[in-house]
Amino acid sequence: MKTLPIVEMIGLTLVIYLLEARHVKSVKVKVAIGGISAIALTIGILILFYPELPGPTDWVLPLYNPLNHIIGTE
């Protein structure tokens, strides 16, 4: 089923968090790293179950389209 990829994603997220957070002394920064990691994990699991969902890059492109019109880089 899809349990092994989920466990692997959780394990990889924990390893990345632990490697990043061990050099940081500030609790606020550790919470920010954990929050960003949790959001990335959630997006990864959603894309695993619903592959037809647009990826994170597709979510950001509409935000920058007005900027392209202003700058004139189309």
CHARMM-style PDB file with segment names, atoms N, HN, CA, C and O in Angstrom:
ATOM      1  N   MET     1       0.832  -1.178   0.000  1.00  0.00      PROA
ATOM      2  CA  MET     1       0.000   0.000   0.000  1.00  0.00      PROA
ATOM      3  C   MET     1       0.882   1.248   0.000  1.00  0.00      PROA
ATOM      4  O   MET     1       2.000   1.212  -0.512  1.00  0.00      PROA
ATOM      5  N   LYS     2       0.409   2.313   0.549  1.00  0.00      PROA
ATOM      6  HN  LYS     2      -0.500   2.342   0.965  1.00  0.00      PROA
ATOM      7  CA  LYS     2       1.168   3.558   0.553  1.00  0.00      PROA
ATOM      8  C   LYS     2       1.736   3.880   1.932  1.00  0.00      PROA
ATOM      9  O   LYS     2       2.140   5.013   2.196  1.00  0.00      PROA
ATOM     10  N   THR     3       1.763   2.887   2.799  1.00  0.00      PROA
ATOM     11  HN  THR     3       1.435   1.967   2.585  1.00  0.00      PROA
ATOM     12  CA  THR     3       2.269   3.156   4.144  1.00  0.00      PROA
ATOM     13  C   THR     3       3.788   3.285   4.170  1.00  0.00      PROA
ATOM     14  O   THR     3       4.326   4.098   4.922  1.00  0.00      PROA
ATOM     15  N   LEU     4       4.483   2.496   3.361  1.00  0.00      PROA
ATOM     16  HN  LEU     4       4.046   1.835   2.750  1.00  0.00      PROA
ATOM     17  CA  LEU     4       5.942   2.572   3.354  1.00  0.00      PROA
ATOM     18  C   LEU     4       6.443   3.930   2.862  1.00  0.00      PROA
ATOM     19  O   LEU     4       7.338   4.498   3.489  1.00  0.00      PROA
ATOM     20  N   PRO     5       5.902   4.478   1.761  1.00  0.00      PROA
ATOM     21  CA  PRO     5       6.354   5.825   1.377  1.00  0.00      PROA
ATOM     22  C   PRO     5       6.047   6.889   2.427  1.00  0.00      PROA
ATOM     23  O   PRO     5       6.823   7.828   2.600  1.00  0.00      PROA
ATOM     24  N   ILE     6       4.923   6.750   3.129  1.00  0.00      PROA
ATOM     25  HN  ILE     6       4.293   5.987   2.988  1.00  0.00      PROA
ATOM     26  CA  ILE     6       4.583   7.725   4.170  1.00  0.00      PROA
ATOM     27  C   ILE     6       5.573   7.628   5.324  1.00  0.00      PROA
ATOM     28  O   ILE     6       6.038   8.647   5.836  1.00  0.00      PROA
ATOM     29  N   VAL     7       5.895   6.408   5.732  1.00  0.00      PROA
ATOM     30  HN  VAL     7       5.518   5.581   5.317  1.00  0.00      PROA
ATOM     31  CA  VAL     7       6.864   6.219   6.819  1.00  0.00      PROA
ATOM     32  C   VAL     7       8.230   6.756   6.403  1.00  0.00      PROA
ATOM     33  O   VAL     7       8.934   7.366   7.207  1.00  0.00      PROA
ATOM     34  N   GLU     8       8.604   6.526   5.142  1.00  0.00      PROA
ATOM     35  HN  GLU     8       8.032   6.030   4.489  1.00  0.00      PROA
ATOM     36  CA  GLU     8       9.883   7.045   4.656  1.00  0.00      PROA
ATOM     37  C   GLU     8       9.899   8.567   4.643  1.00  0.00      PROA
ATOM     38  O   GLU     8      10.900   9.181   5.012  1.00  0.00      PROA
ATOM     39  N   MET     9       8.789   9.185   4.217  1.00  0.00      PROA
ATOM     40  HN  MET     9       7.975   8.686   3.917  1.00  0.00      PROA
ATOM     41  CA  MET     9       8.725  10.650   4.212  1.00  0.00      PROA
ATOM     42  C   MET     9       8.797  11.211   5.625  1.00  0.00      PROA
ATOM     43  O   MET     9       9.471  12.213   5.864  1.00  0.00      PROA
ATOM     44  N   ILE    10       8.107  10.570   6.562  1.00  0.00      PROA
ATOM     45  HN  ILE    10       7.560   9.756   6.369  1.00  0.00      PROA
ATOM     46  CA  ILE    10       8.150  11.027   7.952  1.00  0.00      PROA
ATOM     47  C   ILE    10       9.569  10.888   8.506  1.00  0.00      PROA
ATOM     48  O   ILE    10      10.071  11.795   9.169  1.00  0.00      PROA
ATOM     49  N   GLY    11      10.207   9.758   8.232  1.00  0.00      PROA
ATOM     50  HN  GLY    11       9.799   9.022   7.693  1.00  0.00      PROA
ATOM     51  CA  GLY    11      11.574   9.556   8.704  1.00  0.00      PROA
ATOM     52  C   GLY    11      12.547  10.561   8.115  1.00  0.00      PROA
ATOM     53  O   GLY    11      13.400  11.095   8.825  1.00  0.00      PROA
ATOM     54  N   LEU    12      12.423  10.819   6.826  1.00  0.00      PROA
ATOM     55  HN  LEU    12      11.730  10.386   6.250  1.00  0.00      PROA
ATOM     56  CA  LEU    12      13.300  11.791   6.181  1.00  0.00      PROA
ATOM     57  C   LEU    12      13.055  13.193   6.723  1.00  0.00      PROA
ATOM     58  O   LEU    12      13.995  13.963   6.918  1.00  0.00      PROA
ATOM     59  N   THR    13      11.789  13.522   6.966  1.00  0.00      PROA
ATOM     60  HN  THR    13      11.025  12.896   6.807  1.00  0.00      PROA
ATOM     61  CA  THR    13      11.465  14.831   7.534  1.00  0.00      PROA
ATOM     62  C   THR    13      12.063  14.978   8.932  1.00  0.00      PROA
ATOM     63  O   THR    13      12.600  16.032   9.272  1.00  0.00      PROA
ATOM     64  N   LEU    14      11.971  13.934   9.733  1.00  0.00      PROA
ATOM     65  HN  LEU    14      11.534  13.078   9.457  1.00  0.00      PROA
ATOM     66  CA  LEU    14      12.549  13.984  11.079  1.00  0.00      PROA
ATOM     67  C   LEU    14      14.071  14.124  11.037  1.00  0.00      PROA
ATOM     68  O   LEU    14      14.649  14.883  11.815  1.00  0.00      PROA
ATOM     69  N   VAL    15      14.715  13.395  10.133  1.00  0.00      PROA
ATOM     70  HN  VAL    15      14.246  12.778   9.501  1.00  0.00      PROA
ATOM     71  CA  VAL    15      16.175  13.498  10.016  1.00  0.00      PROA
ATOM     72  C   VAL    15      16.574  14.909   9.606  1.00  0.00      PROA
ATOM     73  O   VAL    15      17.496  15.490  10.177  1.00  0.00      PROA
ATOM     74  N   ILE    16      15.877  15.457   8.615  1.00  0.00      PROA
ATOM     75  HN  ILE    16      15.128  14.985   8.151  1.00  0.00      PROA
ATOM     76  CA  ILE    16      16.188  16.819   8.167  1.00  0.00      PROA
ATOM     77  C   ILE    16      15.960  17.810   9.297  1.00  0.00      PROA
ATOM     78  O   ILE    16      16.780  18.701   9.515  1.00  0.00      PROA
ATOM     79  N   TYR    17      14.843  17.663  10.023  1.00  0.00      PROA
ATOM     80  HN  TYR    17      14.176  16.939   9.846  1.00  0.00      PROA
ATOM     81  CA  TYR    17      14.563  18.584  11.131  1.00  0.00      PROA
ATOM     82  C   TYR    17      15.645  18.493  12.203  1.00  0.00      PROA
ATOM     83  O   TYR    17      16.137  19.514  12.682  1.00  0.00      PROA
ATOM     84  N   LEU    18      16.009  17.283  12.574  1.00  0.00      PROA
ATOM     85  HN  LEU    18      15.609  16.453  12.185  1.00  0.00      PROA
ATOM     86  CA  LEU    18      17.011  17.120  13.633  1.00  0.00      PROA
ATOM     87  C   LEU    18      18.373  17.663  13.214  1.00  0.00      PROA
ATOM     88  O   LEU    18      19.083  18.251  14.029  1.00  0.00      PROA
ATOM     89  N   LEU    19      18.739  17.471  11.955  1.00  0.00      PROA
ATOM     90  HN  LEU    19      18.162  16.993  11.293  1.00  0.00      PROA
ATOM     91  CA  LEU    19      20.018  17.998  11.484  1.00  0.00      PROA
ATOM     92  C   LEU    19      20.009  19.520  11.417  1.00  0.00      PROA
ATOM     93  O   LEU    19      21.020  20.160  11.708  1.00  0.00      PROA
ATOM     94  N   GLU    20      18.888  20.097  11.041  1.00  0.00      PROA
ATOM     95  HN  GLU    20      18.067  19.577  10.804  1.00  0.00      PROA
ATOM     96  CA  GLU    20      18.804  21.555  10.948  1.00  0.00      PROA
ATOM     97  C   GLU    20      18.675  22.201  12.329  1.00  0.00      PROA
ATOM     98  O   GLU    20      19.287  23.237  12.590  1.00  0.00      PROA
ATOM     99  N   ALA    21      17.887  21.597  13.205  1.00  0.00      PROA
ATOM    100  HN  ALA    21      17.389  20.755  12.993  1.00  0.00      PROA
ATOM    101  CA  ALA    21      17.568  22.231  14.484  1.00  0.00      PROA
ATOM    102  C   ALA    21      18.674  22.083  15.527  1.00  0.00      PROA
ATOM    103  O   ALA    21      18.687  22.826  16.509  1.00  0.00      PROA
ATOM    104  N   ARG    22      19.583  21.160  15.341  1.00  0.00      PROA
ATOM    105  HN  ARG    22      19.572  20.557  14.543  1.00  0.00      PROA
ATOM    106  CA  ARG    22      20.599  20.973  16.386  1.00  0.00      PROA
ATOM    107  C   ARG    22      21.609  22.113  16.433  1.00  0.00      PROA
ATOM    108  O   ARG    22      22.275  22.302  17.450  1.00  0.00      PROA
ATOM    109  N   HSD    23      21.731  22.868  15.357  1.00  0.00      PROA
ATOM    110  HN  HSD    23      21.189  22.715  14.530  1.00  0.00      PROA
ATOM    111  CA  HSD    23      22.676  23.983  15.330  1.00  0.00      PROA
ATOM    112  C   HSD    23      22.033  25.300  15.745  1.00  0.00      PROA
ATOM    113  O   HSD    23      22.711  26.325  15.825  1.00  0.00      PROA
ATOM    114  N   VAL    24      20.738  25.278  16.005  1.00  0.00      PROA
ATOM    115  HN  VAL    24      20.188  24.446  15.939  1.00  0.00      PROA
ATOM    116  CA  VAL    24      20.005  26.507  16.309  1.00  0.00      PROA
ATOM    117  C   VAL    24      19.714  26.547  17.801  1.00  0.00      PROA
ATOM    118  O   VAL    24      19.289  25.548  18.381  1.00  0.00      PROA
ATOM    119  N   LYS    25      19.940  27.695  18.421  1.00  0.00      PROA
ATOM    120  HN  LYS    25      20.286  28.507  17.949  1.00  0.00      PROA
ATOM    121  CA  LYS    25      19.667  27.836  19.852  1.00  0.00      PROA
ATOM    122  C   LYS    25      18.296  28.451  20.114  1.00  0.00      PROA
ATOM    123  O   LYS    25      17.704  28.207  21.165  1.00  0.00      PROA
ATOM    124  N   SER    26      17.787  29.235  19.187  1.00  0.00      PROA
ATOM    125  HN  SER    26      18.268  29.433  18.333  1.00  0.00      PROA
ATOM    126  CA  SER    26      16.529  29.941  19.377  1.00  0.00      PROA
ATOM    127  C   SER    26      15.341  28.988  19.221  1.00  0.00      PROA
ATOM    128  O   SER    26      15.257  28.225  18.259  1.00  0.00      PROA
ATOM    129  N   VAL    27      14.433  29.054  20.186  1.00  0.00      PROA
ATOM    130  HN  VAL    27      14.501  29.674  20.967  1.00  0.00      PROA
ATOM    131  CA  VAL    27      13.241  28.215  20.142  1.00  0.00      PROA
ATOM    132  C   VAL    27      12.329  28.653  19.000  1.00  0.00      PROA
ATOM    133  O   VAL    27      11.692  27.817  18.360  1.00  0.00      PROA
ATOM    134  N   LYS    28      12.264  29.951  18.741  1.00  0.00      PROA
ATOM    135  HN  LYS    28      12.782  30.630  19.261  1.00  0.00      PROA
ATOM    136  CA  LYS    28      11.412  30.451  17.657  1.00  0.00      PROA
ATOM    137  C   LYS    28      11.852  29.898  16.309  1.00  0.00      PROA
ATOM    138  O   LYS    28      11.018  29.528  15.483  1.00  0.00      PROA
ATOM    139  N   VAL    29      13.146  29.841  16.089  1.00  0.00      PROA
ATOM    140  HN  VAL    29      13.824  30.142  16.760  1.00  0.00      PROA
ATOM    141  CA  VAL    29      13.657  29.329  14.820  1.00  0.00      PROA
ATOM    142  C   VAL    29      13.400  27.828  14.718  1.00  0.00      PROA
ATOM    143  O   VAL    29      13.080  27.327  13.640  1.00  0.00      PROA
ATOM    144  N   LYS    30      13.535  27.114  15.822  1.00  0.00      PROA
ATOM    145  HN  LYS    30      13.795  27.522  16.698  1.00  0.00      PROA
ATOM    146  CA  LYS    30      13.244  25.682  15.816  1.00  0.00      PROA
ATOM    147  C   LYS    30      11.775  25.421  15.498  1.00  0.00      PROA
ATOM    148  O   LYS    30      11.451  24.489  14.762  1.00  0.00      PROA
ATOM    149  N   VAL    31      10.891  26.243  16.051  1.00  0.00      PROA
ATOM    150  HN  VAL    31      11.154  27.000  16.648  1.00  0.00      PROA
ATOM    151  CA  VAL    31       9.464  26.100  15.761  1.00  0.00      PROA
ATOM    152  C   VAL    31       9.195  26.405  14.291  1.00  0.00      PROA
ATOM    153  O   VAL    31       8.387  25.728  13.655  1.00  0.00      PROA
ATOM    154  N   ALA    32       9.863  27.413  13.752  1.00  0.00      PROA
ATOM    155  HN  ALA    32      10.519  27.963  14.269  1.00  0.00      PROA
ATOM    156  CA  ALA    32       9.692  27.753  12.336  1.00  0.00      PROA
ATOM    157  C   ALA    32      10.180  26.612  11.443  1.00  0.00      PROA
ATOM    158  O   ALA    32       9.523  26.266  10.461  1.00  0.00      PROA
ATOM    159  N   ILE    33      11.323  26.030  11.781  1.00  0.00      PROA
ATOM    160  HN  ILE    33      11.857  26.311  12.579  1.00  0.00      PROA
ATOM    161  CA  ILE    33      11.842  24.900  11.006  1.00  0.00      PROA
ATOM    162  C   ILE    33      10.868  23.728  11.082  1.00  0.00      PROA
ATOM    163  O   ILE    33      10.600  23.073  10.074  1.00  0.00      PROA
ATOM    164  N   GLY    34      10.341  23.466  12.270  1.00  0.00      PROA
ATOM    165  HN  GLY    34      10.559  23.998  13.088  1.00  0.00      PROA
ATOM    166  CA  GLY    34       9.375  22.383  12.429  1.00  0.00      PROA
ATOM    167  C   GLY    34       8.088  22.633  11.671  1.00  0.00      PROA
ATOM    168  O   GLY    34       7.523  21.711  11.083  1.00  0.00      PROA
ATOM    169  N   GLY    35       7.619  23.872  11.679  1.00  0.00      PROA
ATOM    170  HN  GLY    35       8.078  24.621  12.157  1.00  0.00      PROA
ATOM    171  CA  GLY    35       6.393  24.206  10.956  1.00  0.00      PROA
ATOM    172  C   GLY    35       6.554  24.057   9.456  1.00  0.00      PROA
ATOM    173  O   GLY    35       5.684  23.502   8.784  1.00  0.00      PROA
ATOM    174  N   ILE    36       7.660  24.551   8.933  1.00  0.00      PROA
ATOM    175  HN  ILE    36       8.366  25.002   9.478  1.00  0.00      PROA
ATOM    176  CA  ILE    36       7.912  24.419   7.495  1.00  0.00      PROA
ATOM    177  C   ILE    36       8.071  22.949   7.116  1.00  0.00      PROA
ATOM    178  O   ILE    36       7.599  22.523   6.062  1.00  0.00      PROA
ATOM    179  N   SER    37       8.731  22.177   7.969  1.00  0.00      PROA
ATOM    180  HN  SER    37       9.114  22.523   8.825  1.00  0.00      PROA
ATOM    181  CA  SER    37       8.887  20.748   7.702  1.00  0.00      PROA
ATOM    182  C   SER    37       7.539  20.037   7.721  1.00  0.00      PROA
ATOM    183  O   SER    37       7.286  19.162   6.893  1.00  0.00      PROA
ATOM    184  N   ALA    38       6.675  20.407   8.658  1.00  0.00      PROA
ATOM    185  HN  ALA    38       6.881  21.118   9.331  1.00  0.00      PROA
ATOM    186  CA  ALA    38       5.354  19.787   8.738  1.00  0.00      PROA
ATOM    187  C   ALA    38       4.505  20.132   7.518  1.00  0.00      PROA
ATOM    188  O   ALA    38       3.788  19.279   6.996  1.00  0.00      PROA
ATOM    189  N   ILE    39       4.585  21.372   7.068  1.00  0.00      PROA
ATOM    190  HN  ILE    39       5.168  22.065   7.492  1.00  0.00      PROA
ATOM    191  CA  ILE    39       3.836  21.768   5.871  1.00  0.00      PROA
ATOM    192  C   ILE    39       4.347  21.001   4.655  1.00  0.00      PROA
ATOM    193  O   ILE    39       3.552  20.526   3.843  1.00  0.00      PROA
ATOM    194  N   ALA    40       5.662  20.877   4.523  1.00  0.00      PROA
ATOM    195  HN  ALA    40       6.308  21.262   5.182  1.00  0.00      PROA
ATOM    196  CA  ALA    40       6.232  20.136   3.397  1.00  0.00      PROA
ATOM    197  C   ALA    40       5.835  18.661   3.448  1.00  0.00      PROA
ATOM    198  O   ALA    40       5.548  18.059   2.414  1.00  0.00      PROA
ATOM    199  N   LEU    41       5.817  18.085   4.639  1.00  0.00      PROA
ATOM    200  HN  LEU    41       6.050  18.575   5.479  1.00  0.00      PROA
ATOM    201  CA  LEU    41       5.398  16.695   4.793  1.00  0.00      PROA
ATOM    202  C   LEU    41       3.936  16.522   4.407  1.00  0.00      PROA
ATOM    203  O   LEU    41       3.580  15.557   3.732  1.00  0.00      PROA
ATOM    204  N   THR    42       3.092  17.451   4.832  1.00  0.00      PROA
ATOM    205  HN  THR    42       3.381  18.235   5.381  1.00  0.00      PROA
ATOM    206  CA  THR    42       1.670  17.381   4.495  1.00  0.00      PROA
ATOM    207  C   THR    42       1.457  17.473   2.993  1.00  0.00      PROA
ATOM    208  O   THR    42       0.663  16.719   2.430  1.00  0.00      PROA
ATOM    209  N   ILE    43       2.159  18.389   2.343  1.00  0.00      PROA
ATOM    210  HN  ILE    43       2.804  19.001   2.801  1.00  0.00      PROA
ATOM    211  CA  ILE    43       2.038  18.518   0.887  1.00  0.00      PROA
ATOM    212  C   ILE    43       2.516  17.241   0.200  1.00  0.00      PROA
ATOM    213  O   ILE    43       1.897  16.787  -0.762  1.00  0.00      PROA
ATOM    214  N   GLY    44       3.602  16.663   0.681  1.00  0.00      PROA
ATOM    215  HN  GLY    44       4.106  17.032   1.463  1.00  0.00      PROA
ATOM    216  CA  GLY    44       4.109  15.425   0.098  1.00  0.00      PROA
ATOM    217  C   GLY    44       3.128  14.276   0.225  1.00  0.00      PROA
ATOM    218  O   GLY    44       2.945  13.507  -0.719  1.00  0.00      PROA
ATOM    219  N   ILE    45       2.495  14.151   1.386  1.00  0.00      PROA
ATOM    220  HN  ILE    45       2.644  14.775   2.153  1.00  0.00      PROA
ATOM    221  CA  ILE    45       1.514  13.080   1.583  1.00  0.00      PROA
ATOM    222  C   ILE    45       0.280  13.318   0.722  1.00  0.00      PROA
ATOM    223  O   ILE    45      -0.266  12.373   0.153  1.00  0.00      PROA
ATOM    224  N   LEU    46      -0.167  14.570   0.618  1.00  0.00      PROA
ATOM    225  HN  LEU    46       0.276  15.338   1.080  1.00  0.00      PROA
ATOM    226  CA  LEU    46      -1.316  14.874  -0.243  1.00  0.00      PROA
ATOM    227  C   LEU    46      -1.027  14.537  -1.700  1.00  0.00      PROA
ATOM    228  O   LEU    46      -1.881  13.978  -2.389  1.00  0.00      PROA
ATOM    229  N   ILE    47       0.165  14.872  -2.170  1.00  0.00      PROA
ATOM    230  HN  ILE    47       0.858  15.326  -1.610  1.00  0.00      PROA
ATOM    231  CA  ILE    47       0.514  14.567  -3.559  1.00  0.00      PROA
ATOM    232  C   ILE    47       0.661  13.059  -3.759  1.00  0.00      PROA
ATOM    233  O   ILE    47       0.422  12.560  -4.858  1.00  0.00      PROA
ATOM    234  N   LEU    48       1.049  12.332  -2.719  1.00  0.00      PROA
ATOM    235  HN  LEU    48       1.243  12.738  -1.826  1.00  0.00      PROA
ATOM    236  CA  LEU    48       1.141  10.878  -2.815  1.00  0.00      PROA
ATOM    237  C   LEU    48      -0.241  10.262  -3.020  1.00  0.00      PROA
ATOM    238  O   LEU    48      -0.400   9.357  -3.839  1.00  0.00      PROA
ATOM    239  N   PHE    49      -1.242  10.747  -2.281  1.00  0.00      PROA
ATOM    240  HN  PHE    49      -1.113  11.482  -1.616  1.00  0.00      PROA
ATOM    241  CA  PHE    49      -2.587  10.194  -2.394  1.00  0.00      PROA
ATOM    242  C   PHE    49      -3.360  10.750  -3.583  1.00  0.00      PROA
ATOM    243  O   PHE    49      -4.179  10.044  -4.170  1.00  0.00      PROA
ATOM    244  N   TYR    50      -3.114  11.995  -3.941  1.00  0.00      PROA
ATOM    245  HN  TYR    50      -2.448  12.569  -3.463  1.00  0.00      PROA
ATOM    246  CA  TYR    50      -3.816  12.646  -5.045  1.00  0.00      PROA
ATOM    247  C   TYR    50      -2.789  13.187  -6.038  1.00  0.00      PROA
ATOM    248  O   TYR    50      -2.488  14.380  -6.012  1.00  0.00      PROA
ATOM    249  N   PRO    51      -2.247  12.339  -6.909  1.00  0.00      PROA
ATOM    250  CA  PRO    51      -1.189  12.797  -7.819  1.00  0.00      PROA
ATOM    251  C   PRO    51      -1.664  13.817  -8.846  1.00  0.00      PROA
ATOM    252  O   PRO    51      -0.839  14.486  -9.468  1.00  0.00      PROA
ATOM    253  N   GLU    52      -2.968  13.949  -9.037  1.00  0.00      PROA
ATOM    254  HN  GLU    52      -3.638  13.405  -8.532  1.00  0.00      PROA
ATOM    255  CA  GLU    52      -3.476  14.928  -9.998  1.00  0.00      PROA
ATOM    256  C   GLU    52      -3.471  16.351  -9.440  1.00  0.00      PROA
ATOM    257  O   GLU    52      -3.709  17.304 -10.182  1.00  0.00      PROA
ATOM    258  N   LEU    53      -3.204  16.503  -8.150  1.00  0.00      PROA
ATOM    259  HN  LEU    53      -3.011  15.728  -7.548  1.00  0.00      PROA
ATOM    260  CA  LEU    53      -3.103  17.841  -7.569  1.00  0.00      PROA
ATOM    261  C   LEU    53      -1.913  18.580  -8.173  1.00  0.00      PROA
ATOM    262  O   LEU    53      -0.885  17.973  -8.472  1.00  0.00      PROA
ATOM    263  N   PRO    54      -2.055  19.877  -8.348  1.00  0.00      PROA
ATOM    264  CA  PRO    54      -0.888  20.626  -8.829  1.00  0.00      PROA
ATOM    265  C   PRO    54       0.194  20.659  -7.751  1.00  0.00      PROA
ATOM    266  O   PRO    54      -0.099  20.675  -6.556  1.00  0.00      PROA
ATOM    267  N   GLY    55       1.426  20.667  -8.191  1.00  0.00      PROA
ATOM    268  HN  GLY    55       1.664  20.653  -9.162  1.00  0.00      PROA
ATOM    269  CA  GLY    55       2.551  20.705  -7.264  1.00  0.00      PROA
ATOM    270  C   GLY    55       2.754  22.089  -6.682  1.00  0.00      PROA
ATOM    271  O   GLY    55       2.081  23.037  -7.087  1.00  0.00      PROA
ATOM    272  N   PRO    56       3.667  22.217  -5.742  1.00  0.00      PROA
ATOM    273  CA  PRO    56       3.919  23.519  -5.112  1.00  0.00      PROA
ATOM    274  C   PRO    56       4.346  24.595  -6.101  1.00  0.00      PROA
ATOM    275  O   PRO    56       4.021  25.768  -5.918  1.00  0.00      PROA
ATOM    276  N   THR    57       5.067  24.210  -7.141  1.00  0.00      PROA
ATOM    277  HN  THR    57       5.331  23.257  -7.289  1.00  0.00      PROA
ATOM    278  CA  THR    57       5.478  25.197  -8.141  1.00  0.00      PROA
ATOM    279  C   THR    57       4.269  25.760  -8.865  1.00  0.00      PROA
ATOM    280  O   THR    57       4.216  26.954  -9.158  1.00  0.00      PROA
ATOM    281  N   ASP    58       3.297  24.903  -9.154  1.00  0.00      PROA
ATOM    282  HN  ASP    58       3.340  23.933  -8.915  1.00  0.00      PROA
ATOM    283  CA  ASP    58       2.083  25.361  -9.828  1.00  0.00      PROA
ATOM    284  C   ASP    58       1.255  26.269  -8.929  1.00  0.00      PROA
ATOM    285  O   ASP    58       0.490  27.092  -9.431  1.00  0.00      PROA
ATOM    286  N   TRP    59       1.389  26.138  -7.617  1.00  0.00      PROA
ATOM    287  HN  TRP    59       2.010  25.469  -7.209  1.00  0.00      PROA
ATOM    288  CA  TRP    59       0.652  27.012  -6.698  1.00  0.00      PROA
ATOM    289  C   TRP    59       1.264  28.403  -6.649  1.00  0.00      PROA
ATOM    290  O   TRP    59       0.559  29.384  -6.410  1.00  0.00      PROA
ATOM    291  N   VAL    60       2.564  28.496  -6.873  1.00  0.00      PROA
ATOM    292  HN  VAL    60       3.137  27.699  -7.067  1.00  0.00      PROA
ATOM    293  CA  VAL    60       3.261  29.776  -6.753  1.00  0.00      PROA
ATOM    294  C   VAL    60       3.180  30.588  -8.045  1.00  0.00      PROA
ATOM    295  O   VAL    60       3.189  31.819  -7.998  1.00  0.00      PROA
ATOM    296  N   LEU    61       3.103  29.927  -9.183  1.00  0.00      PROA
ATOM    297  HN  LEU    61       3.096  28.927  -9.221  1.00  0.00      PROA
ATOM    298  CA  LEU    61       3.100  30.634 -10.463  1.00  0.00      PROA
ATOM    299  C   LEU    61       2.002  31.688 -10.581  1.00  0.00      PROA
ATOM    300  O   LEU    61       2.292  32.778 -11.076  1.00  0.00      PROA
ATOM    301  N   PRO    62       0.757  31.439 -10.161  1.00  0.00      PROA
ATOM    302  CA  PRO    62      -0.256  32.505 -10.261  1.00  0.00      PROA
ATOM    303  C   PRO    62       0.073  33.737  -9.422  1.00  0.00      PROA
ATOM    304  O   PRO    62      -0.389  34.835  -9.734  1.00  0.00      PROA
ATOM    305  N   LEU    63       0.853  33.574  -8.377  1.00  0.00      PROA
ATOM    306  HN  LEU    63       1.228  32.682  -8.123  1.00  0.00      PROA
ATOM    307  CA  LEU    63       1.234  34.726  -7.564  1.00  0.00      PROA
ATOM    308  C   LEU    63       2.189  35.651  -8.306  1.00  0.00      PROA
ATOM    309  O   LEU    63       2.177  36.864  -8.096  1.00  0.00      PROA
ATOM    310  N   TYR    64       3.017  35.074  -9.175  1.00  0.00      PROA
ATOM    311  HN  TYR    64       3.027  34.088  -9.346  1.00  0.00      PROA
ATOM    312  CA  TYR    64       4.021  35.868  -9.870  1.00  0.00      PROA
ATOM    313  C   TYR    64       3.568  36.364 -11.241  1.00  0.00      PROA
ATOM    314  O   TYR    64       4.261  37.180 -11.848  1.00  0.00      PROA
ATOM    315  N   ASN    65       2.435  35.897 -11.740  1.00  0.00      PROA
ATOM    316  HN  ASN    65       1.873  35.234 -11.247  1.00  0.00      PROA
ATOM    317  CA  ASN    65       1.954  36.380 -13.036  1.00  0.00      PROA
ATOM    318  C   ASN    65       1.694  37.881 -13.042  1.00  0.00      PROA
ATOM    319  O   ASN    65       2.088  38.537 -14.006  1.00  0.00      PROA
ATOM    320  N   PRO    66       1.055  38.472 -12.025  1.00  0.00      PROA
ATOM    321  CA  PRO    66       0.905  39.933 -12.039  1.00  0.00      PROA
ATOM    322  C   PRO    66       2.247  40.657 -12.029  1.00  0.00      PROA
ATOM    323  O   PRO    66       2.378  41.721 -12.634  1.00  0.00      PROA
ATOM    324  N   LEU    67       3.228  40.103 -11.360  1.00  0.00      PROA
ATOM    325  HN  LEU    67       3.122  39.238 -10.868  1.00  0.00      PROA
ATOM    326  CA  LEU    67       4.558  40.708 -11.346  1.00  0.00      PROA
ATOM    327  C   LEU    67       5.180  40.672 -12.740  1.00  0.00      PROA
ATOM    328  O   LEU    67       5.868  41.611 -13.139  1.00  0.00      PROA
ATOM    329  N   ASN    68       4.941  39.599 -13.473  1.00  0.00      PROA
ATOM    330  HN  ASN    68       4.381  38.836 -13.149  1.00  0.00      PROA
ATOM    331  CA  ASN    68       5.439  39.521 -14.848  1.00  0.00      PROA
ATOM    332  C   ASN    68       4.808  40.595 -15.725  1.00  0.00      PROA
ATOM    333  O   ASN    68       5.474  41.151 -16.599  1.00  0.00      PROA
ATOM    334  N   HSD    69       3.526  40.893 -15.498  1.00  0.00      PROA
ATOM    335  HN  HSD    69       2.985  40.441 -14.788  1.00  0.00      PROA
ATOM    336  CA  HSD    69       2.862  41.948 -16.273  1.00  0.00      PROA
ATOM    337  C   HSD    69       3.450  43.312 -15.937  1.00  0.00      PROA
ATOM    338  O   HSD    69       3.622  44.150 -16.822  1.00  0.00      PROA
ATOM    339  N   ILE    70       3.756  43.537 -14.673  1.00  0.00      PROA
ATOM    340  HN  ILE    70       3.616  42.856 -13.954  1.00  0.00      PROA
ATOM    341  CA  ILE    70       4.305  44.831 -14.257  1.00  0.00      PROA
ATOM    342  C   ILE    70       5.708  45.027 -14.824  1.00  0.00      PROA
ATOM    343  O   ILE    70       6.032  46.094 -15.344  1.00  0.00      PROA
ATOM    344  N   ILE    71       6.530  43.997 -14.720  1.00  0.00      PROA
ATOM    345  HN  ILE    71       6.267  43.130 -14.297  1.00  0.00      PROA
ATOM    346  CA  ILE    71       7.909  44.102 -15.186  1.00  0.00      PROA
ATOM    347  C   ILE    71       7.978  44.033 -16.712  1.00  0.00      PROA
ATOM    348  O   ILE    71       8.865  44.629 -17.323  1.00  0.00      PROA
ATOM    349  N   GLY    72       7.056  43.314 -17.317  1.00  0.00      PROA
ATOM    350  HN  GLY    72       6.336  42.830 -16.821  1.00  0.00      PROA
ATOM    351  CA  GLY    72       7.056  43.167 -18.767  1.00  0.00      PROA
ATOM    352  C   GLY    72       7.985  42.082 -19.250  1.00  0.00      PROA
ATOM    353  O   GLY    72       8.643  42.237 -20.279  1.00  0.00      PROA
ATOM    354  N   THR    73       8.050  40.975 -18.514  1.00  0.00      PROA
ATOM    355  HN  THR    73       7.516  40.849 -17.678  1.00  0.00      PROA
ATOM    356  CA  THR    73       8.953  39.883 -18.884  1.00  0.00      PROA
ATOM    357  C   THR    73       8.225  38.720 -19.535  1.00  0.00      PROA
ATOM    358  O   THR    73       8.722  37.594 -19.508  1.00  0.00      PROA
ATOM    359  N   GLU    74       7.081  38.962 -20.109  1.00  0.00      PROA
ATOM    360  HN  GLU    74       6.678  39.877 -20.131  1.00  0.00      PROA
ATOM    361  CA  GLU    74       6.344  37.862 -20.733  1.00  0.00      PROA
ATOM    362  C   GLU    74       6.922  37.507 -22.054  1.00  0.00      PROA
ATOM    363  OT1 GLU    74       6.426  36.600 -22.722  1.00  0.00      PROA
TER     364      GLU     74
END
